Amino acid sequence: MARRRKSSEEHENLERWLVSYADFITLLFAFFVVMYALSSLNEGKYRVLSESLHQAFRAGIIVPQTGEVKEQIPIPAVVSGVPLPVPQRGDQGSERGEERVRQALATTAHAASALRAALQPLIESGQVTVSEGAFGVTVEIDAGILFPSGEATLGPMAIAILRQVANVLAYAGDGPIWVEGHTDNVPLRRGARYPSNWELSAARAAAVVRLFEEQGVASSRLAAVGYADQRPIADNATEEGRQKNRRVTIRLESLIDSGGAGATSALPAQEGAIGSILPPSP
């Protein structure tokens, strides 16, 4: 009996590898389940994640979902990393802001008056218009009295006219000055100096800016823009309309935030300034 029991205990179990094999298969199955879960993208969860990231990194700007309108949280203006305080009614900051606005409006009104006085003969003949608005002064000059047809070179009469304008603008605060060149929609002839109305309008605006700079207008205030025939004020189907569209526009903007916006007392008197350089009226 003892010998038989000892022989059975020493018998080796050949199926023990099945335990390790089963564990391996279980881990392999779990691995593929995880990989499948990672490969299938949940669109709803992705949209929630995207919206959360936008909220975190764009300081209150919420990205609305398709067909959904969400309220935007206002963001305070920041200059050089320092938030601007919101002035309360009656505080010192509000009073200074209102004073700057009054000074800028006074500068605009005085500049418009000086320009009308300087350009009065041309205004009466319809070749120049001076308009005053909430954002500044706009002067529109017929390009025919400034440039020859298809050219961007200022003649003696044009230089004399623009010098009077520059004398006013140089003392009209610190607001930016935009000089815009405009043409009609008639293509330039083949072989012309400028291949298209884009180059012609930009060159004319640049010529006026260069003269303003030579007359003492600060370069940092000046900008030249060429619009070609893309900003018409009349119908290009008629000769009269095309003549109105060929123009140079000078815009003096009110710089409300500038401390030097109130330099109205330095504007020179321009009464009758260009009357002597204009040809006699027919």
Backbone bond lengths (Angstrom), bond angles and torsions (degrees), N, CA, C in turn:
res aa  C-N    CA-C-N  psi(-1)  N-CA   C-N-CA  omega(-1)  CA-C   N-CA-C  phi
1 M - - - 1.460 - - 1.523 111.06 -
2 A 1.301 117.32 -44.45 1.470 121.29 -178.74 1.511 110.98 -63.78
3 R 1.340 116.02 -37.14 1.457 118.61 -179.16 1.535 111.24 -69.02
4 R 1.356 116.19 -38.35 1.468 119.16 -179.46 1.532 111.10 -67.48
5 R 1.347 118.62 -40.00 1.482 122.01 179.41 1.521 110.30 -64.66
6 K 1.284 118.03 -40.67 1.461 122.03 179.98 1.518 111.18 -65.18
7 S 1.315 118.39 -34.30 1.461 121.72 179.86 1.523 111.06 -69.85
8 S 1.351 117.50 -37.51 1.474 120.68 179.71 1.521 112.06 -71.06
9 E 1.335 117.77 -33.92 1.467 120.96 179.10 1.521 111.39 -69.75
10 E 1.308 116.27 -31.54 1.455 118.82 -179.11 1.526 113.07 -82.22
11 H 1.337 117.84 -2.28 1.462 120.72 179.82 1.547 109.87 -69.01
12 E 1.330 118.92 128.90 1.481 123.92 -176.47 1.527 110.53 -83.16
13 N 1.386 115.82 135.15 1.466 121.95 178.37 1.530 109.15 -84.76
14 L 1.328 117.48 109.93 1.460 121.93 -175.87 1.522 113.63 -83.70
15 E 1.332 120.49 -2.43 1.460 123.18 -176.36 1.526 112.68 -105.28
16 R 1.295 118.74 14.66 1.467 120.87 179.55 1.531 112.15 -69.40
17 W 1.321 119.01 -23.78 1.460 121.42 179.23 1.518 113.12 -65.44
18 L 1.343 115.76 -21.08 1.462 118.62 179.62 1.524 112.34 -63.58
19 V 1.304 118.04 -28.53 1.471 121.31 179.84 1.524 110.05 -67.58
20 S 1.317 116.67 -48.60 1.462 120.02 177.83 1.527 111.74 -64.57
21 Y 1.323 115.90 -38.73 1.458 119.63 179.34 1.532 111.41 -63.53
22 A 1.339 115.80 -41.36 1.468 119.71 178.86 1.534 110.81 -64.71
23 D 1.317 117.42 -41.03 1.467 120.03 177.11 1.527 110.90 -62.21
24 F 1.321 116.99 -41.43 1.466 120.85 179.84 1.523 111.08 -63.37
25 I 1.344 116.87 -44.60 1.464 121.07 179.31 1.523 110.58 -62.64
26 T 1.337 116.75 -38.70 1.470 120.52 179.53 1.527 110.81 -64.55
27 L 1.333 117.05 -44.13 1.456 120.33 178.90 1.533 111.30 -65.76
28 L 1.336 115.73 -39.60 1.449 119.22 178.85 1.528 111.43 -63.66
29 F 1.320 117.03 -40.57 1.462 121.78 177.57 1.537 110.78 -62.82
30 A 1.338 115.08 -44.56 1.460 118.78 178.70 1.532 111.31 -62.35
31 F 1.330 117.50 -37.44 1.454 121.84 179.24 1.523 111.21 -62.10
32 F 1.328 116.82 -45.70 1.457 119.98 -179.37 1.520 111.82 -69.52
33 V 1.315 118.16 -32.12 1.463 120.47 175.78 1.527 110.70 -63.64
34 V 1.328 116.06 -43.51 1.472 119.95 178.28 1.519 111.18 -64.29
35 M 1.339 117.12 -43.45 1.447 120.34 179.09 1.523 111.68 -61.86
36 Y 1.311 118.39 -39.43 1.454 121.43 178.04 1.520 111.35 -66.52
37 A 1.323 116.00 -39.35 1.463 119.39 178.83 1.522 111.43 -64.01
38 L 1.332 117.26 -36.95 1.455 120.55 179.11 1.517 112.26 -73.00
39 S 1.312 117.76 -29.25 1.456 120.96 -175.97 1.518 112.44 -79.56
40 S 1.313 120.02 -23.90 1.461 122.57 -179.50 1.525 108.57 -92.45
41 L 1.391 117.41 116.51 1.456 123.68 -175.50 1.520 109.84 -89.02
42 N 1.302 115.16 127.48 1.456 120.84 175.64 1.520 108.19 -87.55
43 E 1.333 116.97 111.16 1.461 120.47 -174.59 1.522 111.77 -64.57
44 G 1.324 116.33 -38.82 1.458 118.80 179.62 1.515 112.32 -63.55
45 K 1.342 116.62 -44.86 1.460 119.53 178.88 1.525 111.17 -67.31
46 Y 1.335 116.91 -33.97 1.457 119.41 178.56 1.524 110.98 -65.72
47 R 1.335 117.54 -39.97 1.454 120.53 178.72 1.523 111.27 -65.41
48 V 1.334 116.19 -39.97 1.464 119.81 177.35 1.526 110.91 -63.14
49 L 1.336 116.38 -42.02 1.461 120.18 178.07 1.519 111.30 -64.00
50 S 1.336 117.07 -43.48 1.456 120.43 179.54 1.512 111.77 -62.31
51 E 1.328 116.49 -42.16 1.458 120.26 179.13 1.521 111.35 -64.78
52 S 1.322 116.85 -39.27 1.462 120.18 179.08 1.526 111.51 -64.60
53 L 1.349 116.49 -40.19 1.457 119.79 178.52 1.524 111.68 -65.21
54 H 1.338 116.30 -40.27 1.456 118.89 178.37 1.530 110.99 -64.77
55 Q 1.310 116.70 -39.46 1.454 119.36 178.35 1.517 111.13 -64.04
56 A 1.323 117.14 -37.11 1.459 120.50 -176.02 1.521 112.10 -74.54
57 F 1.359 117.64 -37.26 1.450 120.31 -172.26 1.522 113.76 -101.49
58 R 1.318 119.47 -9.95 1.460 120.73 -178.92 1.508 111.97 -114.44
59 A 1.270 118.51 17.13 1.472 124.45 168.19 1.520 112.89 52.20
60 G 1.312 116.39 57.31 1.444 119.32 170.73 1.506 114.88 102.10
61 I 1.326 120.01 -7.06 1.454 121.19 177.75 1.518 108.85 -84.35
62 I 1.304 117.17 119.90 1.462 122.28 -175.88 1.517 108.65 -101.14
63 V 1.318 116.32 132.31 1.459 121.61 177.93 1.523 108.59 -87.21
64 P 1.338 118.90 111.50 1.463 119.69 -177.79 1.512 111.04 -74.07
65 Q 1.322 115.43 149.61 1.443 121.08 175.04 1.520 109.05 -78.07
66 T 1.328 116.66 169.61 1.447 121.70 -177.79 1.526 110.05 -61.34
67 G 1.355 115.77 125.70 1.452 120.56 179.59 1.508 114.42 77.31
68 E 1.310 118.14 6.71 1.455 121.14 -177.15 1.512 109.59 -116.00
69 V 1.347 118.17 132.63 1.448 123.83 179.13 1.506 108.42 -108.72
70 K 1.321 115.93 122.80 1.451 121.13 -178.69 1.514 109.99 -119.75
71 E 1.289 115.92 149.63 1.453 122.13 -179.86 1.517 109.91 -77.06
72 Q 1.339 116.25 133.57 1.447 120.87 179.03 1.520 109.68 -90.76
73 I 1.306 114.52 139.38 1.451 120.64 177.78 1.517 107.72 -86.69
74 P 1.338 119.15 124.39 1.466 119.36 -179.10 1.508 111.77 -63.57
75 I 1.351 114.94 141.56 1.454 121.78 -178.54 1.518 108.04 -107.05
76 P 1.312 119.35 129.14 1.461 120.26 178.20 1.509 111.33 -66.13
77 A 1.347 116.56 142.68 1.458 121.05 178.24 1.513 109.73 -66.85
78 V 1.338 115.09 142.23 1.461 120.72 -177.86 1.517 108.40 -126.84
79 V 1.296 117.58 129.78 1.453 123.84 175.59 1.504 108.12 -122.64
80 S 1.345 116.63 118.81 1.466 122.88 -179.64 1.524 111.61 55.86
81 G 1.327 115.98 35.93 1.459 120.26 176.06 1.508 114.72 80.32
82 V 1.348 119.18 0.18 1.460 121.62 -178.24 1.517 108.37 -109.74
83 P 1.348 120.16 119.66 1.463 120.90 179.48 1.521 110.46 -63.44
84 L 1.350 114.81 138.03 1.451 119.09 177.45 1.524 109.58 -79.93
85 P 1.325 118.12 132.51 1.457 119.65 178.60 1.511 110.53 -69.25
86 V 1.324 116.23 145.73 1.456 121.55 176.67 1.520 107.84 -86.65
87 P 1.347 118.15 112.90 1.458 119.44 -176.24 1.516 111.54 -68.45
88 Q 1.300 116.10 136.71 1.451 122.47 176.52 1.520 109.39 -89.84
89 R 1.316 116.62 157.78 1.445 121.38 -179.04 1.530 110.55 -61.27
90 G 1.307 115.06 123.96 1.449 118.98 176.00 1.512 115.00 90.46
91 D 1.362 119.76 -4.03 1.457 118.96 -178.88 1.524 109.95 -83.06
92 Q 1.330 116.70 173.87 1.443 122.35 -173.15 1.527 111.59 -67.20
93 G 1.347 117.40 -39.51 1.463 120.34 179.11 1.510 112.04 -61.85
94 S 1.327 117.39 -40.14 1.457 120.74 178.96 1.521 110.75 -66.00
95 E 1.315 117.18 -38.59 1.462 120.20 179.39 1.527 110.81 -64.73
96 R 1.356 117.00 -41.66 1.455 119.59 178.12 1.523 111.18 -64.55
97 G 1.363 116.21 -39.34 1.462 119.08 178.17 1.514 111.97 -63.66
98 E 1.330 117.14 -42.03 1.456 119.75 178.77 1.523 111.27 -66.00
99 E 1.327 116.60 -35.33 1.457 119.56 178.27 1.522 110.82 -66.05
100 R 1.343 117.65 -40.52 1.460 120.62 177.61 1.520 111.09 -63.50
101 V 1.347 116.26 -38.15 1.468 119.42 178.12 1.521 110.32 -63.84
102 R 1.332 116.73 -43.68 1.463 119.79 179.36 1.522 111.37 -63.29
103 Q 1.329 116.74 -40.70 1.456 119.84 178.80 1.530 111.30 -65.09
104 A 1.350 116.32 -41.35 1.464 119.38 -179.93 1.521 111.10 -65.40
105 L 1.330 117.33 -41.58 1.462 119.94 178.54 1.524 111.15 -66.13
106 A 1.334 115.84 -36.99 1.461 118.62 177.41 1.520 110.70 -65.46
107 T 1.346 116.69 -40.01 1.462 120.50 177.57 1.522 110.83 -62.70
108 T 1.336 116.34 -42.90 1.461 120.68 179.42 1.514 111.38 -62.36
109 A 1.326 117.00 -45.44 1.463 120.58 -179.57 1.527 111.19 -64.06
110 H 1.331 116.15 -41.27 1.467 119.37 -179.00 1.524 110.51 -69.16
111 A 1.331 117.64 -39.05 1.466 120.69 177.76 1.517 110.89 -63.93
112 A 1.328 117.33 -42.21 1.460 120.51 178.82 1.521 111.06 -62.91
113 S 1.336 116.53 -41.21 1.461 119.69 178.80 1.527 111.11 -64.66
114 A 1.357 116.91 -42.26 1.461 119.96 179.84 1.521 111.50 -66.23
115 L 1.336 117.28 -38.06 1.470 119.97 179.09 1.520 111.12 -67.75
116 R 1.330 117.28 -39.82 1.469 119.38 178.03 1.523 111.28 -64.29
117 A 1.332 116.01 -37.89 1.461 118.70 178.84 1.524 110.97 -67.72
118 A 1.339 116.36 -40.92 1.465 119.65 -178.21 1.517 112.40 -69.86
119 L 1.334 116.69 -34.40 1.467 120.82 -174.30 1.522 112.48 -106.38
120 Q 1.315 117.69 18.56 1.460 121.11 -173.97 1.525 113.40 -55.40
121 P 1.340 120.43 -45.86 1.476 118.82 179.26 1.527 112.79 -60.50
122 L 1.318 116.75 -39.02 1.460 119.40 179.41 1.525 111.55 -72.62
123 I 1.317 116.92 -32.70 1.467 119.81 176.83 1.524 110.12 -65.79
124 E 1.333 116.34 -41.45 1.462 119.67 179.74 1.523 111.82 -65.93
125 S 1.327 117.37 -31.74 1.462 120.25 179.33 1.527 112.65 -82.64
126 G 1.344 118.02 -5.88 1.457 121.50 178.91 1.508 114.88 83.29
127 Q 1.323 117.06 8.06 1.461 119.72 -179.51 1.527 112.97 -88.19
128 V 1.320 116.94 -14.69 1.465 122.26 179.53 1.515 108.37 -137.74
129 T 1.335 116.44 141.23 1.463 121.91 171.95 1.525 108.54 -127.07
130 V 1.318 116.28 139.51 1.457 122.70 176.96 1.518 107.27 -122.75
131 S 1.321 116.60 119.64 1.462 121.66 179.94 1.522 109.40 -123.41
132 E 1.320 115.07 144.80 1.464 122.06 -177.93 1.514 108.66 -120.30
133 G 1.334 116.56 130.58 1.459 121.73 -179.89 1.511 111.84 -132.46
134 A 1.332 114.91 -171.75 1.463 119.83 -177.85 1.515 112.24 -68.49
135 F 1.341 117.64 -22.82 1.453 120.41 -174.99 1.528 113.10 -106.44
136 G 1.330 118.47 1.05 1.449 119.03 178.35 1.518 112.18 146.13
137 V 1.335 114.55 -158.00 1.460 122.26 -176.07 1.521 108.64 -119.01
138 T 1.335 116.25 140.30 1.456 121.87 178.07 1.520 109.32 -123.13
139 V 1.325 116.10 128.44 1.459 122.59 177.05 1.521 108.09 -117.21
140 E 1.331 117.47 123.24 1.455 122.44 177.88 1.523 108.71 -113.80
141 I 1.330 115.78 123.16 1.460 122.19 -176.23 1.525 108.56 -117.42
142 D 1.310 115.50 132.92 1.464 120.89 176.02 1.525 108.82 -60.93
143 A 1.330 116.58 124.50 1.465 119.96 -177.86 1.523 111.81 -64.11
144 G 1.331 117.77 -20.50 1.458 120.34 -178.67 1.514 113.65 -66.51
145 I 1.340 117.92 -25.42 1.463 119.67 178.86 1.526 111.64 -91.90
146 L 1.350 117.09 -4.29 1.462 120.87 179.73 1.517 112.38 -106.25
147 F 1.340 117.49 -39.20 1.467 120.62 -172.30 1.523 110.57 -132.83
148 P 1.332 117.18 147.42 1.462 119.80 168.35 1.531 109.85 -66.70
149 S 1.310 116.83 162.87 1.462 121.03 -178.35 1.525 110.97 -61.40
150 G 1.338 116.04 127.06 1.455 122.07 177.87 1.508 114.83 74.12
151 E 1.334 119.06 9.69 1.450 122.19 -177.65 1.527 110.67 -120.02
152 A 1.334 115.62 166.38 1.466 121.26 179.11 1.529 110.50 -130.26
153 T 1.349 116.89 28.71 1.456 122.06 178.87 1.516 108.96 -104.40
154 L 1.320 116.78 124.99 1.455 121.55 -178.90 1.522 110.51 -74.26
155 G 1.347 114.73 133.23 1.448 119.86 175.48 1.524 111.74 -85.90
156 P 1.339 118.17 173.53 1.475 121.35 -178.98 1.529 112.83 -57.54
157 M 1.329 117.42 -42.74 1.456 120.04 -179.84 1.520 110.91 -65.96
158 A 1.343 116.79 -40.88 1.463 120.28 178.75 1.520 110.98 -63.53
159 I 1.320 117.26 -40.47 1.463 120.70 179.58 1.523 110.39 -63.09
160 A 1.335 116.77 -41.38 1.461 120.09 -179.93 1.527 110.94 -64.55
161 I 1.315 117.36 -40.06 1.467 120.90 179.23 1.519 110.63 -66.04
162 L 1.329 116.51 -47.87 1.463 120.07 -176.19 1.521 112.21 -69.90
163 R 1.312 117.85 -25.46 1.463 119.48 175.69 1.522 110.84 -64.39
164 Q 1.335 116.86 -38.72 1.457 119.92 177.72 1.528 110.45 -65.27
165 V 1.329 116.98 -39.44 1.468 120.41 176.66 1.520 110.43 -64.58
166 A 1.338 117.11 -42.91 1.464 120.96 -179.52 1.521 111.32 -63.14
167 N 1.338 118.04 -37.18 1.452 120.93 179.41 1.515 111.72 -62.39
168 V 1.312 116.94 -33.04 1.467 120.40 177.03 1.523 110.56 -76.52
169 L 1.324 117.25 -46.13 1.460 120.83 -176.16 1.521 112.28 -65.60
170 A 1.320 117.48 -32.23 1.463 120.39 -177.24 1.521 111.60 -63.22
171 Y 1.349 117.18 -27.00 1.457 120.82 -178.30 1.524 112.82 -109.08
172 A 1.324 117.54 6.15 1.465 121.76 -176.14 1.524 110.44 -92.46
173 G 1.323 117.91 65.44 1.455 121.26 176.51 1.511 112.78 69.54
174 D 1.337 115.05 -156.79 1.461 121.97 -178.08 1.526 112.34 -119.14
175 G 1.314 117.38 16.35 1.462 120.26 -176.80 1.515 112.68 -68.21
176 P 1.333 117.55 151.94 1.469 121.05 177.72 1.522 112.13 -67.22
177 I 1.310 115.78 150.43 1.463 122.33 -178.86 1.527 107.95 -123.06
178 W 1.325 116.13 119.34 1.462 122.03 179.31 1.525 108.85 -105.03
179 V 1.311 116.54 124.90 1.466 122.04 175.66 1.526 107.33 -108.76
180 E 1.335 116.28 119.55 1.458 122.01 -174.74 1.522 109.73 -115.79
181 G 1.328 116.03 130.89 1.456 121.42 174.20 1.521 110.71 -99.16
182 H 1.347 116.46 134.57 1.465 122.02 -178.75 1.524 109.20 -131.34
183 T 1.321 116.46 146.22 1.466 122.29 176.97 1.522 109.15 -131.03
184 D 1.351 115.13 175.75 1.465 119.02 170.85 1.526 108.71 -86.98
185 N 1.322 116.76 -172.71 1.462 120.08 -176.42 1.524 113.48 -96.52
186 V 1.329 117.87 12.51 1.469 120.94 179.53 1.521 108.55 -80.91
187 P 1.329 118.83 122.97 1.473 120.19 179.16 1.522 111.15 -63.72
188 L 1.314 115.94 149.78 1.460 120.81 177.27 1.526 109.82 -73.24
189 R 1.305 115.01 152.16 1.466 119.09 -178.05 1.530 110.15 -67.02
190 R 1.296 116.17 154.34 1.457 121.50 179.37 1.527 110.39 -65.69
191 G 1.328 115.23 134.01 1.445 120.56 -178.11 1.512 114.02 87.83
192 A 1.345 117.87 3.70 1.460 120.54 178.69 1.526 110.13 -67.97
193 R 1.324 115.39 164.53 1.467 119.96 -177.40 1.520 111.31 -63.64
194 Y 1.315 116.41 -36.35 1.460 121.02 179.46 1.519 109.10 -109.93
195 P 1.323 117.90 127.18 1.472 119.95 -172.90 1.532 114.28 -69.61
196 S 1.335 118.36 -21.60 1.465 119.90 -178.93 1.518 109.05 -152.97
197 N 1.328 114.74 170.54 1.465 120.48 178.73 1.524 112.29 -66.20
198 W 1.331 117.39 -21.81 1.466 119.40 176.91 1.529 110.61 -63.62
199 E 1.333 115.97 -51.11 1.464 119.05 179.88 1.525 111.72 -64.64
200 L 1.331 116.72 -37.92 1.463 120.12 -179.28 1.521 111.04 -64.74
201 S 1.320 117.56 -47.54 1.473 120.22 -178.26 1.524 111.14 -65.23
202 A 1.326 117.32 -39.73 1.467 120.13 179.05 1.526 111.22 -67.33
203 A 1.327 117.34 -39.46 1.464 120.72 179.74 1.528 110.98 -66.37
204 R 1.318 117.13 -38.21 1.468 119.45 177.63 1.525 111.62 -66.18
205 A 1.317 116.96 -42.10 1.473 119.38 177.34 1.526 110.55 -63.57
206 A 1.320 117.07 -40.33 1.463 120.42 179.57 1.525 111.36 -65.61
207 A 1.337 118.10 -36.06 1.460 121.13 178.73 1.524 111.10 -63.74
208 V 1.334 116.72 -40.83 1.465 120.43 178.20 1.523 110.33 -67.36
209 V 1.325 117.52 -42.28 1.466 120.83 178.75 1.521 110.69 -61.54
210 R 1.321 116.78 -42.09 1.462 119.98 179.92 1.530 111.12 -62.34
211 L 1.321 117.44 -39.87 1.460 119.83 178.51 1.530 110.67 -66.91
212 F 1.350 117.21 -41.45 1.466 120.07 177.89 1.528 110.84 -59.34
213 E 1.322 115.61 -41.46 1.463 119.52 179.77 1.526 110.54 -63.80
214 E 1.323 116.73 -40.34 1.461 120.34 178.69 1.523 111.98 -65.82
215 Q 1.339 116.69 -26.04 1.457 121.01 -178.88 1.524 113.08 -90.35
216 G 1.316 117.64 8.59 1.453 120.28 173.04 1.509 116.11 101.50
217 V 1.328 118.87 3.27 1.457 120.44 175.34 1.531 108.76 -75.15
218 A 1.323 117.25 131.73 1.462 121.41 -176.26 1.528 110.67 -59.03
219 S 1.328 116.11 132.54 1.468 120.82 -178.33 1.517 111.95 -62.33
220 S 1.336 117.42 -32.69 1.465 120.62 -177.79 1.517 112.28 -67.19
221 R 1.316 118.03 -15.46 1.464 121.24 -179.72 1.522 112.34 -91.26
222 L 1.331 118.00 -13.47 1.453 121.78 -168.38 1.525 112.01 -97.44
223 A 1.322 115.07 146.91 1.469 122.21 173.88 1.522 108.06 -150.69
224 A 1.338 116.61 138.20 1.461 122.51 179.35 1.524 109.11 -113.35
225 V 1.331 115.88 132.36 1.460 121.54 -177.18 1.527 108.88 -134.14
226 G 1.321 117.18 134.01 1.461 121.91 175.15 1.518 111.18 -109.73
227 Y 1.332 117.02 121.63 1.462 121.88 -177.64 1.528 113.21 -106.52
228 A 1.331 117.68 -3.73 1.471 120.80 -176.92 1.525 109.79 53.60
229 D 1.354 117.87 -127.41 1.464 121.05 -179.06 1.527 112.03 -105.28
230 Q 1.340 117.29 20.72 1.452 120.97 -172.52 1.531 113.97 -87.28
231 R 1.347 118.67 -5.01 1.471 121.60 178.68 1.532 109.54 -128.76
232 P 1.330 118.78 61.32 1.473 119.80 -177.54 1.531 111.11 -72.28
233 I 1.321 115.53 148.49 1.464 121.06 174.41 1.527 110.94 -112.58
234 A 1.333 116.77 -2.33 1.455 122.39 178.25 1.522 108.50 -146.73
235 D 1.324 114.83 171.79 1.461 120.74 -178.11 1.527 110.17 -77.58
236 N 1.330 116.46 124.94 1.460 120.76 179.19 1.529 113.18 -75.47
237 A 1.327 117.30 -0.69 1.463 119.77 -179.28 1.520 111.63 -75.86
238 T 1.319 118.84 -17.95 1.454 122.20 -179.32 1.522 109.61 -116.39
239 E 1.330 116.22 155.98 1.464 121.13 178.85 1.526 110.59 -65.26
240 E 1.322 116.33 -38.09 1.463 119.52 178.56 1.525 111.18 -63.46
241 G 1.322 116.69 -41.24 1.462 120.02 178.52 1.515 111.95 -66.88
242 R 1.335 117.24 -41.04 1.469 119.86 178.90 1.527 110.95 -64.33
243 Q 1.339 116.60 -35.53 1.460 119.85 178.36 1.532 110.83 -64.96
244 K 1.322 118.21 -38.56 1.462 121.29 177.81 1.527 111.31 -67.96
245 N 1.314 116.38 -33.31 1.468 119.32 -178.86 1.524 112.61 -74.32
246 R 1.325 117.69 -24.28 1.469 120.75 176.51 1.531 108.05 -80.65
247 R 1.317 116.06 97.78 1.462 119.83 -171.28 1.521 110.38 -153.09
248 V 1.325 115.14 166.31 1.460 123.23 171.27 1.529 106.83 -121.97
249 T 1.309 116.02 126.21 1.459 121.48 -178.51 1.520 109.36 -108.95
250 I 1.330 115.88 130.50 1.467 122.48 178.16 1.525 107.31 -116.65
251 R 1.333 115.51 120.17 1.467 120.74 -177.53 1.525 109.46 -115.71
252 L 1.319 115.37 121.35 1.462 122.01 173.90 1.517 107.68 -103.42
253 E 1.339 116.25 113.55 1.453 120.90 -178.15 1.520 110.48 -93.75
254 S 1.341 115.42 145.67 1.460 120.77 176.91 1.519 108.73 -78.78
255 L 1.309 116.82 124.39 1.469 121.78 178.86 1.520 107.86 -96.62
256 I 1.338 116.62 91.16 1.458 121.52 -172.06 1.513 111.40 -65.72
257 D 1.343 117.83 -35.19 1.457 120.50 -173.99 1.519 113.44 -83.09
258 S 1.305 117.76 -1.22 1.455 119.27 -177.84 1.508 110.41 -87.19
259 G 1.315 115.97 139.30 1.442 119.66 178.45 1.507 112.67 -74.73
260 G 1.325 118.29 -17.01 1.457 120.15 -178.70 1.499 113.70 -101.56
261 A 1.344 116.80 28.15 1.452 119.18 -176.17 1.507 113.30 -78.06
262 G 1.273 119.31 -6.75 1.445 119.68 -173.73 1.502 114.74 -106.07
263 A 1.321 118.57 32.32 1.453 120.73 -178.00 1.512 110.99 -83.29
264 T 1.333 117.33 61.34 1.463 120.28 -176.76 1.512 111.86 -85.35
265 S 1.309 117.98 -28.91 1.454 119.17 -174.89 1.518 112.57 -70.35
266 A 1.357 118.25 -19.75 1.455 120.73 -176.54 1.513 113.20 -86.36
267 L 1.343 118.64 -3.81 1.450 119.85 -178.61 1.517 110.11 -67.40
268 P 1.324 117.94 129.93 1.451 119.80 -178.76 1.514 111.63 -74.68
269 A 1.300 116.00 153.66 1.462 120.46 175.88 1.515 108.45 -72.44
270 Q 1.343 115.15 132.95 1.468 119.29 -175.21 1.522 112.09 -120.59
271 E 1.306 118.12 13.82 1.450 119.75 -175.57 1.525 110.31 -60.97
272 G 1.317 115.81 120.91 1.459 120.25 177.55 1.513 113.84 67.56
273 A 1.360 117.64 23.91 1.455 119.34 -172.18 1.502 112.81 -68.78
274 I 1.334 117.92 -34.14 1.459 118.57 -176.35 1.516 111.55 -110.53
275 G 1.289 117.71 8.20 1.450 118.89 -179.66 1.507 112.53 -60.27
276 S 1.346 117.14 -32.90 1.466 120.16 -176.38 1.509 113.04 -77.18
277 I 1.344 118.49 -18.65 1.460 119.31 -175.97 1.513 112.07 -96.86
278 L 1.334 117.52 -7.88 1.458 120.85 -178.26 1.520 109.58 -86.74
279 P 1.308 117.12 145.90 1.473 119.12 174.74 1.505 110.34 -66.81
280 P 1.308 119.51 151.08 1.463 121.67 -179.82 1.512 111.08 -61.25
281 S 1.323 116.07 144.30 1.464 121.32 -179.80 1.513 109.33 -67.21
282 P 1.318 117.21 140.77 1.461 119.54 -179.23 1.520 110.94 -68.79
